[in-house]
Each structure stands twice: as structure tokens, then as C-alpha cells.
Amino acid sequence: MNKLKLFFEDHAFGVCSRLGEKLHFPIDSIRLFFIYSSFITLGSPVIIYVSMAMMMKIRKYLRKMNNPVWFD
């Protein structure tokens, strides 16, 4: 079970951990909120989660474009 948890933590988008760091809130509570609200509202928070993940990836990509690293 621990290997499965570590696999998903390594390959997830990191939206909950980023929110936890910014809001100074426990990451587990944010993850549980997304899970419970997804069951209650039939999946609409999943759309919010995916859009936040896409924004994070786009920001990371744009930062790399603005600050290229050249290896000689």
C-alpha cells in the first residue's frame, strides 16, 4: 500500500501540495476535500483540479522559455 501511495505522489500533478504550501494548510485535508467534494458533486471538482494542474504546467513551461539554460 505504501508503494502505491508513493507512486501516485511522485506522478501526480502536485496541485494539492502547492495549495497547501501557499495557504499554509495541511495537504491531506486539501486532498480529502477534493475527494469528498468529487463524490458529493459528481466530479465537478475534478475539472477544477485538472485546470489548476494545466495552469501550473503552462506557468512552468513559460518560465523555462523566459530563462533558458545553455550548456556548453
Backbone as CSV, one residue per row, in Angstrom:
resi,resn,N_x,N_y,N_z,CA_x,CA_y,CA_z,C_x,C_y,C_z
1,MET,0.822,-1.187,0.000,0.000,0.000,0.000,0.873,1.260,0.000
2,ASN,1.978,1.188,0.711,2.869,2.344,0.784,3.515,2.618,-0.572
3,LYS,3.847,1.548,-1.324,4.435,1.725,-2.656,3.442,2.412,-3.591
4,LEU,2.170,2.051,-3.479,1.138,2.656,-4.302,0.987,4.148,-3.984
5,LYS,1.018,4.470,-2.709,0.916,5.865,-2.281,2.103,6.680,-2.809
6,LEU,3.291,6.144,-2.699,4.481,6.844,-3.185,4.455,7.009,-4.697
7,PHE,3.938,6.012,-5.419,3.835,6.103,-6.867,2.931,7.264,-7.264
8,PHE,1.763,7.360,-6.649,0.832,8.423,-7.004,1.336,9.796,-6.573
9,GLU,2.053,9.872,-5.461,2.611,11.148,-5.038,3.705,11.618,-5.984
10,ASP,4.477,10.688,-6.525,5.550,11.051,-7.452,5.024,11.441,-8.826
11,HIS,3.940,10.819,-9.269,3.444,11.032,-10.618,2.211,11.932,-10.683
12,ALA,1.776,12.478,-9.576,0.613,13.368,-9.573,1.055,14.768,-9.996
13,PHE,0.083,15.626,-10.200,0.368,16.971,-10.666,0.937,17.869,-9.572
14,GLY,0.620,17.628,-8.329,1.118,18.454,-7.241,0.247,19.642,-6.936
15,VAL,-0.997,19.618,-7.361,-1.893,20.750,-7.124,-2.191,20.888,-5.642
16,CYS,-2.500,19.792,-4.974,-2.846,19.859,-3.556,-1.650,20.293,-2.711
17,SER,-0.475,19.808,-3.042,0.701,20.206,-2.270,1.025,21.675,-2.491
18,ARG,0.840,22.166,-3.707,1.089,23.584,-3.985,0.095,24.466,-3.229
19,LEU,-1.183,24.057,-3.225,-2.187,24.810,-2.475,-1.884,24.795,-0.980
20,GLY,-1.454,23.651,-0.482,-1.109,23.546,0.932,0.044,24.448,1.321
21,GLU,1.038,24.543,0.454,2.176,25.413,0.736,1.773,26.879,0.704
22,LYS,0.966,27.253,-0.279,0.564,28.658,-0.416,-0.377,29.097,0.696
23,LEU,-1.316,28.221,1.089,-2.319,28.583,2.081,-1.924,28.201,3.503
24,HIS,-0.769,27.552,3.669,-0.307,27.065,4.976,-1.386,26.204,5.623
25,PHE,-1.830,25.209,4.853,-2.912,24.320,5.254,-2.431,22.893,5.040
26,PRO,-2.841,21.939,5.872,-2.383,20.547,5.694,-2.794,19.975,4.332
27,ILE,-1.847,19.335,3.680,-2.067,18.794,2.341,-3.108,17.681,2.361
28,ASP,-3.075,16.859,3.404,-4.045,15.761,3.491,-5.473,16.277,3.549
29,SER,-5.690,17.388,4.231,-7.037,17.964,4.311,-7.517,18.454,2.951
30,ILE,-6.621,19.022,2.183,-6.989,19.505,0.846,-7.309,18.326,-0.062
31,ARG,-6.517,17.272,0.022,-6.785,16.081,-0.793,-8.130,15.461,-0.426
32,LEU,-8.407,15.363,0.872,-9.697,14.818,1.291,-10.851,15.694,0.824
33,PHE,-10.659,17.014,0.851,-11.702,17.908,0.360,-12.006,17.635,-1.109
34,PHE,-10.975,17.493,-1.935,-11.185,17.205,-3.351,-11.886,15.858,-3.545
35,ILE,-11.509,14.862,-2.761,-12.114,13.536,-2.905,-13.580,13.570,-2.493
36,TYR,-13.869,14.126,-1.318,-15.248,14.150,-0.832,-16.132,15.033,-1.697
37,SER,-15.631,16.182,-2.093,-16.454,17.061,-2.925,-16.684,16.461,-4.308
38,SER,-15.747,15.652,-4.795,-15.953,14.974,-6.080,-17.077,13.952,-5.987
39,PHE,-17.154,13.234,-4.876,-18.238,12.272,-4.705,-19.582,12.968,-4.521
40,ILE,-19.592,14.062,-3.776,-20.857,14.752,-3.495,-21.396,15.446,-4.736
41,THR,-20.529,16.102,-5.504,-20.986,16.892,-6.654,-20.807,16.157,-7.978
42,LEU,-20.579,14.865,-7.910,-20.457,14.014,-9.101,-19.322,14.424,-10.036
43,GLY,-18.191,14.838,-9.471,-16.985,15.025,-10.262,-16.649,16.422,-10.720
44,SER,-17.417,17.428,-10.365,-17.093,18.772,-10.858,-15.774,19.325,-10.299
45,PRO,-15.340,19.005,-9.074,-14.020,19.479,-8.632,-12.865,18.882,-9.437
46,VAL,-13.108,17.776,-10.112,-12.062,17.197,-10.950,-11.721,18.151,-12.085
47,ILE,-12.716,18.838,-12.614,-12.485,19.829,-13.666,-11.626,20.968,-13.129
48,ILE,-11.918,21.407,-11.922,-11.131,22.476,-11.296,-9.697,22.003,-11.065
49,TYR,-9.540,20.781,-10.576,-8.217,20.224,-10.308,-7.390,20.136,-11.588
50,VAL,-7.979,19.631,-12.656,-7.256,19.481,-13.924,-6.901,20.847,-14.506
51,SER,-7.802,21.816,-14.402,-7.490,23.150,-14.922,-6.368,23.798,-14.119
52,MET,-6.350,23.593,-12.797,-5.252,24.123,-11.985,-3.935,23.440,-12.339
53,ALA,-3.978,22.143,-12.603,-2.771,21.413,-12.993,-2.250,21.920,-14.334
54,MET,-3.153,22.181,-15.267,-2.728,22.705,-16.569,-2.123,24.098,-16.419
55,MET,-2.692,24.943,-15.571,-2.122,26.274,-15.353,-0.725,26.178,-14.759
56,MET,-0.523,25.229,-13.827,0.799,25.062,-13.235,1.811,24.616,-14.283
57,LYS,1.428,23.697,-15.159,2.343,23.224,-16.203,2.664,24.331,-17.201
58,ILE,1.669,25.132,-17.560,1.897,26.229,-18.501,2.816,27.275,-17.890
59,ARG,2.606,27.600,-16.610,3.496,28.559,-15.935,4.932,28.050,-15.901
60,LYS,5.100,26.764,-15.611,6.436,26.176,-15.574,7.092,26.227,-16.955
61,TYR,6.314,25.936,-17.985,6.828,25.980,-19.354,7.227,27.398,-19.740
62,LEU,6.399,28.382,-19.413,6.705,29.773,-19.749,7.932,30.278,-19.001
63,ARG,8.103,29.839,-17.759,9.302,30.234,-17.017,10.558,29.673,-17.664
64,LYS,10.478,28.436,-18.163,11.637,27.849,-18.852,11.922,28.573,-20.154
65,MET,10.879,29.042,-20.843,11.070,29.769,-22.097,11.734,31.124,-21.841
66,ASN,11.389,31.769,-20.741,11.946,33.087,-20.441,13.365,33.009,-19.887
67,ASN,13.716,31.911,-19.267,15.035,31.749,-18.672,15.698,30.484,-19.213
68,PRO,16.120,30.491,-20.457,16.747,29.267,-20.999,18.120,29.040,-20.376
69,VAL,18.450,27.796,-20.246,19.741,27.410,-19.707,20.541,26.784,-20.833
70,TRP,21.711,27.312,-21.063,22.560,26.802,-22.133,23.719,26.043,-21.544
71,PHE,23.894,24.821,-21.981,25.008,24.018,-21.540,26.038,23.965,-22.655
72,ASP,27.252,24.342,-22.356,28.323,24.317,-23.348,29.188,23.095,-23.198
